[in-house]
Amino acid sequence: MKPAAFTYHRASSVRGAVELLTELADDDPKILAGGQSLVAMMNYRMARPGHLVDIGRIPGLSGIRRDGDALRIGALTTHHAVERADLGPDFRVLSEAMRWVGHLPIRTRGTVGGSIAHADATAEWCLLAVLLDAVVVAEGPGGRREIAAGEFFLGPFSTALGADEIVTEVVFGRPAPRAALAEYADRRGDFAIVAAGVDLDTGSVALGGVGTVPVLLRPAGPAAEVADGLTLRDEPGAPAAYRRALVRTLVERARAEAGGRRHG
Ligand SMILES: Cc1cc2nc3c(=O)[nH]c(=O)nc-3n(C[C@H](O)[C@H](O)[C@H](O)COP(=O)(O)OP(=O)(O)OC[C@H]3O[C@@H](n4cnc5c(N)ncnc54)[C@H](O)[C@@H]3O)c2cc1C
């Protein structure tokens, strides 16, 4: 299917994009980044924005930067750029997790900021952000603000971001040398049915596919206890009992992988 008619705008700066979003507020403007989720939704007429504000060519929004203990990832950085980056032992979990994100063509266009803003509860970036206490940096008419990942995801495809705000950066504030992600999807490249992230240094488990937002457990008990403690409903093709069994297996698997890593 083709999308409904819309007007295309190309922003050349974050400020310019924010101004466009503000000016066009009455006509449902949407930010376009990698287009890997938004364009599909437009083609299926699940989204019918009147205006697209393309931020894809704004300089300075892409790149990965070490800042003391923290890692700062620009919103337009692609999944593939993170996959290929040498982030060292402190943040290798981020590069490694990218292998689970769609297929290569999706990873070469899809962006970190787009994933976070899209807020699919099984998306790897959403899970990693919650697991590792990332901070989402956004810019809007009122200036710049920082939103803790734990307060950012409000529900399915719903975030604390205002309609006129742009994610500019995602900041992972502390090293996570003993973190790992494990997941299961029926076909390679599909969204996970269940994903489990663990960080042994904080005793945290974050789960995708078990709620409307990534679920963080801290401290988390043994894998069986984590699985048994979840309130799950049957879903088409993924009954609650099946997902509970996946949680148990994937938490064990992620912990085994993380446990094999050295500190620092
Ligand atoms: C077949 C297929 C399989 C996929 N599998 C996976 C998977 O396994 N795991 C996974 O995580 N993802 C998967 N994806 C989605 C992919 O990761 C997308 O890249 C990502 O969800 C959105 O990033 P984008 O840059 O393409 O954003 P877009 O599609 O351009 O935008 C998505 C949404 O975010 C908003 N937005 C984008 N950037 C910003 C910003 N900087 N600030 C504020 N709002 C913004 C847009 O307005 C829109 O609402 C898959 C996609 C496809 C088509």
The ligand as an SDF file (V2000), in Angstrom:
LIG
                    3D

 53 58  0  0  0  0  0  0  0  0999 V2000
   11.2730   -5.9660    9.1020 C   0  0  0  0  0  0  0  0  0  0  0  0
   11.7230   -5.1430   10.2850 C   0  0  0  0  0  0  0  0  0  0  0  0
   12.2690   -5.7790   11.3800 C   0  0  0  0  0  0  0  0  0  0  0  0
   12.6780   -5.0340   12.4900 C   0  0  0  0  0  0  0  0  0  0  0  0
   13.1980   -5.6840   13.5590 N   0  0  0  0  0  0  0  0  0  0  0  0
   13.5630   -4.9810   14.6380 C   0  0  0  0  0  0  0  0  0  0  0  0
   14.0900   -5.6290   15.7920 C   0  0  0  0  0  0  0  0  0  0  0  0
   14.2590   -6.8460   15.8220 O   0  0  0  0  0  0  0  0  0  0  0  0
   14.4200   -4.8560   16.8590 N   0  0  0  0  0  0  0  0  0  0  0  0
   14.2640   -3.4970   16.8460 C   0  0  0  0  0  0  0  0  0  0  0  0
   14.5590   -2.8440   17.8350 O   0  0  0  0  0  0  0  0  0  0  0  0
   13.7840   -2.8590   15.7830 N   0  0  0  0  0  0  0  0  0  0  0  0
   13.4340   -3.5590   14.6750 C   0  0  0  0  0  0  0  0  0  0  0  0
   12.9330   -2.8990   13.5970 N   0  0  0  0  0  0  0  0  0  0  0  0
   12.7560   -1.4250   13.6780 C   0  0  0  0  0  0  0  0  0  0  0  0
   14.0540   -0.6610   13.4290 C   0  0  0  0  0  0  0  0  0  0  0  0
   14.9360   -0.8560   14.4990 O   0  0  0  0  0  0  0  0  0  0  0  0
   13.8280    0.8490   13.2940 C   0  0  0  0  0  0  0  0  0  0  0  0
   15.0060    1.3510   12.8100 O   0  0  0  0  0  0  0  0  0  0  0  0
   13.5170    1.6420   14.5520 C   0  0  0  0  0  0  0  0  0  0  0  0
   12.4340    1.1190   15.2590 O   0  0  0  0  0  0  0  0  0  0  0  0
   13.1220    3.0790   14.2350 C   0  0  0  0  0  0  0  0  0  0  0  0
   14.2340    3.8000   13.8530 O   0  0  0  0  0  0  0  0  0  0  0  0
   14.1810    4.7350   12.5840 P   0  0  0  0  0  0  0  0  0  0  0  0
   15.3910    5.5630   12.6180 O   0  0  0  0  0  0  0  0  0  0  0  0
   13.9720    3.9050   11.3720 O   0  0  0  0  0  0  0  0  0  0  0  0
   12.9140    5.6610   12.9150 O   0  0  0  0  0  0  0  0  0  0  0  0
   11.6920    6.1320   12.0270 P   0  0  0  0  0  0  0  0  0  0  0  0
   11.0160    4.9620   11.4140 O   0  0  0  0  0  0  0  0  0  0  0  0
   12.1190    7.2140   11.1040 O   0  0  0  0  0  0  0  0  0  0  0  0
   10.7840    6.7640   13.1770 O   0  0  0  0  0  0  0  0  0  0  0  0
   10.1560    5.9390   14.1300 C   0  0  0  0  0  0  0  0  0  0  0  0
    9.3620    6.8210   15.1030 C   0  0  0  0  0  0  0  0  0  0  0  0
   10.2440    7.5650   15.9440 O   0  0  0  0  0  0  0  0  0  0  0  0
   10.0970    8.9790   15.7150 C   0  0  0  0  0  0  0  0  0  0  0  0
   11.4600    9.5080   15.7230 N   0  0  0  0  0  0  0  0  0  0  0  0
   12.5060    9.0760   14.9730 C   0  0  0  0  0  0  0  0  0  0  0  0
   13.6260    9.7070   15.3350 N   0  0  0  0  0  0  0  0  0  0  0  0
   13.2910   10.5540   16.3310 C   0  0  0  0  0  0  0  0  0  0  0  0
   14.0370   11.4710   17.1220 C   0  0  0  0  0  0  0  0  0  0  0  0
   15.3620   11.6470   16.9920 N   0  0  0  0  0  0  0  0  0  0  0  0
   13.3670   12.1840   18.0660 N   0  0  0  0  0  0  0  0  0  0  0  0
   12.0300   12.0140   18.2560 C   0  0  0  0  0  0  0  0  0  0  0  0
   11.2790   11.1620   17.5260 N   0  0  0  0  0  0  0  0  0  0  0  0
   11.9130   10.4250   16.5740 C   0  0  0  0  0  0  0  0  0  0  0  0
    9.3640    9.1070   14.3960 C   0  0  0  0  0  0  0  0  0  0  0  0
    8.5920   10.2890   14.3390 O   0  0  0  0  0  0  0  0  0  0  0  0
    8.4880    7.8710   14.4180 C   0  0  0  0  0  0  0  0  0  0  0  0
    7.3560    8.0810   15.2130 O   0  0  0  0  0  0  0  0  0  0  0  0
   12.5380   -3.6130   12.4790 C   0  0  0  0  0  0  0  0  0  0  0  0
   12.0070   -2.9660   11.3470 C   0  0  0  0  0  0  0  0  0  0  0  0
   11.6030   -3.7120   10.2630 C   0  0  0  0  0  0  0  0  0  0  0  0
   11.0380   -3.0000    9.0540 C   0  0  0  0  0  0  0  0  0  0  0  0
  1  2  1  0
  2  3  1  0
  2 52  2  0
  3  4  2  0
  4  5  1  0
  4 50  1  0
  5  6  2  0
  6  7  1  0
  6 13  1  0
  7  8  2  0
  7  9  1  0
  9 10  1  0
 10 11  2  0
 10 12  1  0
 12 13  2  0
 13 14  1  0
 14 15  1  0
 14 50  1  0
 15 16  1  0
 16 17  1  0
 16 18  1  0
 18 19  1  0
 18 20  1  0
 20 21  1  0
 20 22  1  0
 22 23  1  0
 23 24  1  0
 24 25  2  0
 24 26  1  0
 24 27  1  0
 27 28  1  0
 28 29  2  0
 28 30  1  0
 28 31  1  0
 31 32  1  0
 32 33  1  0
 33 34  1  0
 33 48  1  0
 34 35  1  0
 35 36  1  0
 35 46  1  0
 36 37  1  0
 36 45  1  0
 37 38  2  0
 38 39  1  0
 39 40  1  0
 39 45  2  0
 40 41  1  0
 40 42  2  0
 42 43  1  0
 43 44  2  0
 44 45  1  0
 46 47  1  0
 46 48  1  0
 48 49  1  0
 50 51  2  0
 51 52  1  0
 52 53  1  0
M  END
$$$$
